Amino acid sequence: MNAWCHALDSEGKPVDPEGMCQDFQTPPAGAISSFEARLPELLSAKGRADLAPKIHDYVRQYWGVVRAGRLNVVGNFVCRSLAVRLATPFDDIEPLSSDSIAHVPITVDAAGACSVTASFPADQPDDVEF
């Protein structure tokens, strides 16, 4: 089980975490390296050429999830300026530390080109959807 995959009941006790999280896995490093090596090219090919020159400066998160028996890699890409704001406390929300950013999926609504999600089969990084 990964740190970002856990379920708690209303009292904060674990709820069958292995059962709840069995479809989540650590993605293969080779799949991520292959994808990263071609990322600017893949962005351009998929109609996101505007991101290609600046994607190297985005903060990344990757995780694996089994869908229909196949391991897929999901990646969140968030521009560094937004990631810094996410790690800053506001209202009553606890700030994210650099450690928790590595273990808690970030969800950003209406961030435009400042937030991109990619999904691809671990054995076919070229088959990416943004």
MIDOSE-1310 file (N, C-alpha, C; in nm, 2 decimals, decimal comma, always signed):
residues 130
mnaw	+0,09/-0,12/+0,00/+0,00/+0,00/+0,00/+0,09/+0,12/+0,00; +0,05/+0,22/-0,07/+0,12/+0,35/-0,08/+0,07/+0,45/+0,02; +0,15/+0,55/+0,06/+0,10/+0,65/+0,16/-0,02/+0,73/+0,11; -0,03/+0,75/-0,02/-0,14/+0,83/-0,07/-0,27/+0,75/-0,09
chal	-0,26/+0,62/-0,06/-0,38/+0,54/-0,08/-0,42/+0,48/+0,06; -0,51/+0,54/+0,12/-0,56/+0,49/+0,25/-0,70/+0,54/+0,27; -0,78/+0,47/+0,35/-0,91/+0,50/+0,38/-0,94/+0,50/+0,53; -1,00/+0,60/+0,58/-1,03/+0,60/+0,73/-1,18/+0,61/+0,75
dseg	-1,23/+0,55/+0,86/-1,37/+0,57/+0,89/-1,39/+0,70/+0,96; -1,51/+0,73/+1,01/-1,54/+0,86/+1,07/-1,47/+0,88/+1,20; -1,41/+0,78/+1,26/-1,33/+0,79/+1,38/-1,18/+0,79/+1,35; -1,15/+0,79/+1,22/-1,01/+0,80/+1,19/-0,93/+0,66/+1,19
kpvd	-1,01/+0,55/+1,20/-0,95/+0,42/+1,20/-0,94/+0,36/+1,06; -0,83/+0,29/+1,03/-0,82/+0,23/+0,89/-0,94/+0,14/+0,86; -0,98/+0,15/+0,73/-1,09/+0,07/+0,68/-1,03/-0,02/+0,57; -1,00/-0,14/+0,61/-0,95/-0,24/+0,51/-0,86/-0,17/+0,41
pegm	-0,75/-0,11/+0,45/-0,67/-0,03/+0,35/-0,62/-0,12/+0,23; -0,59/-0,24/+0,26/-0,54/-0,33/+0,15/-0,65/-0,35/+0,05; -0,77/-0,38/+0,09/-0,88/-0,40/+0,00/-0,92/-0,27/-0,07; -0,92/-0,16/+0,00/-0,96/-0,03/-0,07/-0,85/+0,01/-0,17
cqdf	-0,73/-0,03/-0,15/-0,62/+0,03/-0,23/-0,55/-0,07/-0,32; -0,61/-0,19/-0,33/-0,54/-0,30/-0,41/-0,51/-0,26/-0,56; -0,59/-0,17/-0,61/-0,57/-0,13/-0,75/-0,46/-0,02/-0,77; -0,41/+0,03/-0,66/-0,31/+0,14/-0,66/-0,17/+0,08/-0,65
qtpp	-0,08/+0,11/-0,73/+0,06/+0,06/-0,72/+0,16/+0,17/-0,75; +0,28/+0,15/-0,71/+0,39/+0,24/-0,74/+0,42/+0,21/-0,89; +0,42/+0,32/-0,97/+0,45/+0,30/-1,12/+0,59/+0,26/-1,14; +0,61/+0,18/-1,25/+0,75/+0,14/-1,29/+0,83/+0,26/-1,33
agai	+0,95/+0,27/-1,27/+1,04/+0,38/-1,30/+1,07/+0,39/-1,45; +1,08/+0,28/-1,52/+1,11/+0,28/-1,66/+1,00/+0,34/-1,74; +0,88/+0,32/-1,70/+0,77/+0,38/-1,78/+0,77/+0,53/-1,76; +0,80/+0,58/-1,64/+0,81/+0,72/-1,62/+0,92/+0,78/-1,69
ssfe	+1,04/+0,72/-1,69/+1,16/+0,77/-1,76/+1,13/+0,78/-1,91; +1,07/+0,67/-1,97/+1,04/+0,67/-2,11/+0,95/+0,78/-2,15; +0,84/+0,80/-2,06/+0,75/+0,91/-2,08/+0,81/+1,04/-2,07; +0,89/+1,07/-1,97/+0,96/+1,20/-1,95/+1,05/+1,23/-2,06
arlp	+1,12/+1,13/-2,12/+1,21/+1,16/-2,23/+1,14/+1,21/-2,35; +1,01/+1,17/-2,37/+0,94/+1,22/-2,49/+0,83/+1,32/-2,45; +0,82/+1,36/-2,33/+0,71/+1,45/-2,29/+0,69/+1,57/-2,38; +0,79/+1,65/-2,41/+0,76/+1,77/-2,49/+0,71/+1,73/-2,63
ells	+0,76/+1,62/-2,69/+0,72/+1,57/-2,82/+0,57/+1,52/-2,81; +0,54/+1,45/-2,70/+0,40/+1,40/-2,68/+0,30/+1,51/-2,66; +0,34/+1,61/-2,58/+0,25/+1,73/-2,56/+0,22/+1,79/-2,70; +0,32/+1,81/-2,78/+0,30/+1,87/-2,91/+0,21/+1,78/-3,00
akgr	+0,23/+1,65/-3,00/+0,15/+1,56/-3,08/+0,01/+1,56/-3,04; -0,02/+1,58/-2,91/-0,15/+1,57/-2,85/-0,22/+1,71/-2,84; -0,17/+1,81/-2,91/-0,23/+1,94/-2,92/-0,20/+2,03/-2,80; -0,10/+2,00/-2,72/-0,06/+2,08/-2,61/+0,08/+2,14/-2,62
adla	+0,11/+2,18/-2,75/+0,24/+2,24/-2,78/+0,27/+2,36/-2,69; +0,17/+2,43/-2,64/+0,19/+2,55/-2,56/+0,27/+2,51/-2,43; +0,25/+2,39/-2,38/+0,32/+2,35/-2,26/+0,46/+2,29/-2,28; +0,49/+2,25/-2,40/+0,61/+2,18/-2,42/+0,74/+2,25/-2,38
pkih	+0,75/+2,39/-2,40/+0,87/+2,45/-2,36/+0,88/+2,48/-2,21; +0,77/+2,47/-2,14/+0,78/+2,51/-2,00/+0,75/+2,39/-1,90; +0,71/+2,27/-1,96/+0,67/+2,16/-1,87/+0,79/+2,11/-1,78; +0,91/+2,14/-1,82/+1,03/+2,10/-1,74/+1,03/+2,16/-1,60
dyvr	+0,96/+2,28/-1,59/+0,96/+2,35/-1,46/+0,83/+2,31/-1,38; +0,75/+2,22/-1,42/+0,63/+2,18/-1,35/+0,67/+2,08/-1,24; +0,60/+2,08/-1,13/+0,62/+1,98/-1,02/+0,54/+1,86/-1,07; +0,59/+1,74/-1,04/+0,52/+1,62/-1,09/+0,48/+1,53/-0,98
qywg	+0,38/+1,45/-1,00/+0,34/+1,34/-0,92/+0,30/+1,23/-1,01; +0,34/+1,11/-0,98/+0,30/+0,99/-1,06/+0,25/+0,88/-0,96; +0,15/+0,81/-1,01/+0,11/+0,69/-0,93/+0,05/+0,59/-1,04; +0,05/+0,46/-1,00/-0,01/+0,36/-1,08/-0,14/+0,31/-1,03
vvra	-0,23/+0,28/-1,13/-0,36/+0,23/-1,10/-0,40/+0,12/-1,20; -0,45/+0,01/-1,15/-0,49/-0,10/-1,24/-0,63/-0,07/-1,29; -0,64/-0,07/-1,42/-0,77/-0,05/-1,48/-0,79/-0,16/-1,58; -0,90/-0,23/-1,57/-0,93/-0,35/-1,66/-0,81/-0,44/-1,67
grln	-0,75/-0,47/-1,55/-0,64/-0,56/-1,55/-0,51/-0,51/-1,60; -0,50/-0,39/-1,64/-0,38/-0,33/-1,70/-0,33/-0,21/-1,61; -0,20/-0,21/-1,58/-0,14/-0,11/-1,50/-0,13/+0,02/-1,59; -0,19/+0,13/-1,54/-0,18/+0,26/-1,60/-0,10/+0,35/-1,51
vvgn	-0,03/+0,45/-1,57/+0,04/+0,55/-1,49/-0,04/+0,68/-1,50; -0,06/+0,75/-1,39/-0,13/+0,88/-1,39/-0,03/+0,98/-1,34; -0,02/+1,09/-1,40/+0,07/+1,19/-1,36/+0,00/+1,33/-1,35; +0,03/+1,39/-1,24/-0,02/+1,53/-1,22/+0,10/+1,62/-1,25
fvcr	+0,08/+1,73/-1,32/+0,18/+1,83/-1,35/+0,13/+1,96/-1,31; +0,19/+2,03/-1,21/+0,14/+2,16/-1,16/+0,26/+2,26/-1,17; +0,23/+2,38/-1,23/+0,33/+2,47/-1,24/+0,39/+2,51/-1,10; +0,51/+2,54/-1,09/+0,58/+2,56/-0,96/+0,52/+2,67/-0,88
slav	+0,47/+2,78/-0,94/+0,41/+2,88/-0,86/+0,29/+2,84/-0,79; +0,21/+2,76/-0,86/+0,08/+2,71/-0,80/+0,12/+2,60/-0,69; +0,22/+2,52/-0,71/+0,26/+2,42/-0,61/+0,30/+2,49/-0,48; +0,37/+2,61/-0,50/+0,41/+2,68/-0,38/+0,29/+2,74/-0,30
rlat	+0,19/+2,79/-0,38/+0,07/+2,83/-0,31/+0,00/+2,72/-0,24; +0,00/+2,60/-0,30/-0,07/+2,48/-0,24/+0,00/+2,44/-0,11; +0,13/+2,47/-0,11/+0,21/+2,43/+0,01/+0,20/+2,54/+0,12; +0,13/+2,65/+0,10/+0,12/+2,76/+0,19/-0,02/+2,75/+0,26
pfdd	-0,02/+2,77/+0,39/-0,15/+2,76/+0,46/-0,24/+2,87/+0,43; -0,37/+2,84/+0,42/-0,47/+2,95/+0,40/-0,60/+2,90/+0,47; -0,68/+2,99/+0,51/-0,80/+2,96/+0,59/-0,76/+2,86/+0,70; -0,84/+2,75/+0,71/-0,82/+2,65/+0,81/-0,76/+2,52/+0,76
iepl	-0,70/+2,53/+0,64/-0,64/+2,41/+0,57/-0,50/+2,40/+0,61; -0,46/+2,28/+0,65/-0,33/+2,25/+0,69/-0,24/+2,26/+0,57; -0,12/+2,32/+0,58/-0,03/+2,33/+0,46/+0,02/+2,20/+0,42; +0,05/+2,18/+0,30/+0,12/+2,06/+0,25/+0,27/+2,08/+0,26
ssds	+0,33/+1,98/+0,31/+0,48/+1,98/+0,32/+0,53/+1,93/+0,19; +0,66/+1,94/+0,17/+0,72/+1,88/+0,04/+0,70/+1,73/+0,05; +0,70/+1,67/+0,17/+0,68/+1,53/+0,18/+0,54/+1,49/+0,15; +0,44/+1,56/+0,20/+0,30/+1,53/+0,17/+0,27/+1,55/+0,02
iahv	+0,33/+1,65/-0,04/+0,31/+1,67/-0,19/+0,35/+1,54/-0,26; +0,45/+1,47/-0,21/+0,50/+1,35/-0,28/+0,40/+1,23/-0,25; +0,32/+1,24/-0,15/+0,24/+1,13/-0,11/+0,09/+1,15/-0,12; +0,04/+1,27/-0,14/-0,10/+1,30/-0,15/-0,13/+1,36/-0,29
pitv	-0,22/+1,30/-0,36/-0,25/+1,35/-0,50/-0,31/+1,49/-0,49; -0,26/+1,58/-0,57/-0,31/+1,72/-0,57/-0,42/+1,73/-0,68; -0,53/+1,79/-0,64/-0,64/+1,81/-0,74/-0,65/+1,96/-0,74; -0,65/+2,01/-0,87/-0,66/+2,16/-0,89/-0,77/+2,18/-0,99
daag	-0,87/+2,26/-0,95/-0,98/+2,30/-1,04/-0,95/+2,43/-1,11; -0,98/+2,45/-1,23/-0,97/+2,58/-1,30/-0,84/+2,64/-1,29; -0,73/+2,57/-1,31/-0,60/+2,62/-1,31/-0,54/+2,64/-1,45; -0,63/+2,61/-1,55/-0,58/+2,63/-1,69/-0,46/+2,55/-1,72
acsv	-0,37/+2,62/-1,78/-0,24/+2,55/-1,83/-0,15/+2,53/-1,71; -0,19/+2,57/-1,59/-0,10/+2,56/-1,47/-0,12/+2,42/-1,41; -0,21/+2,34/-1,46/-0,23/+2,20/-1,41/-0,27/+2,11/-1,52; -0,20/+2,00/-1,54/-0,22/+1,91/-1,64/-0,21/+1,77/-1,58
tasf	-0,30/+1,68/-1,63/-0,30/+1,54/-1,59/-0,27/+1,46/-1,71; -0,19/+1,36/-1,70/-0,16/+1,26/-1,80/-0,19/+1,12/-1,75; -0,24/+1,04/-1,85/-0,26/+0,90/-1,81/-0,22/+0,81/-1,93; -0,14/+0,71/-1,90/-0,10/+0,62/-2,01/-0,07/+0,48/-1,95
padq	-0,09/+0,37/-2,04/-0,06/+0,24/-2,00/+0,09/+0,23/-1,97; +0,13/+0,16/-1,86/+0,27/+0,15/-1,82/+0,36/+0,09/-1,93; +0,30/+0,00/-2,01/+0,38/-0,06/-2,11/+0,37/+0,01/-2,25; +0,30/+0,13/-2,25/+0,29/+0,21/-2,38/+0,28/+0,36/-2,34
pddv	+0,39/+0,41/-2,30/+0,39/+0,56/-2,26/+0,35/+0,65/-2,37; +0,37/+0,60/-2,50/+0,33/+0,69/-2,61/+0,18/+0,70/-2,63; +0,10/+0,61/-2,57/-0,04/+0,61/-2,57/-0,10/+0,70/-2,46; -0,06/+0,82/-2,45/-0,09/+0,91/-2,34/-0,22/+0,99/-2,38
ef	-0,29/+1,02/-2,27/-0,41/+1,11/-2,28/-0,38/+1,22/-2,18; -0,39/+1,35/-2,23/-0,38/+1,47/-2,14/-0,51/+1,52/-2,11
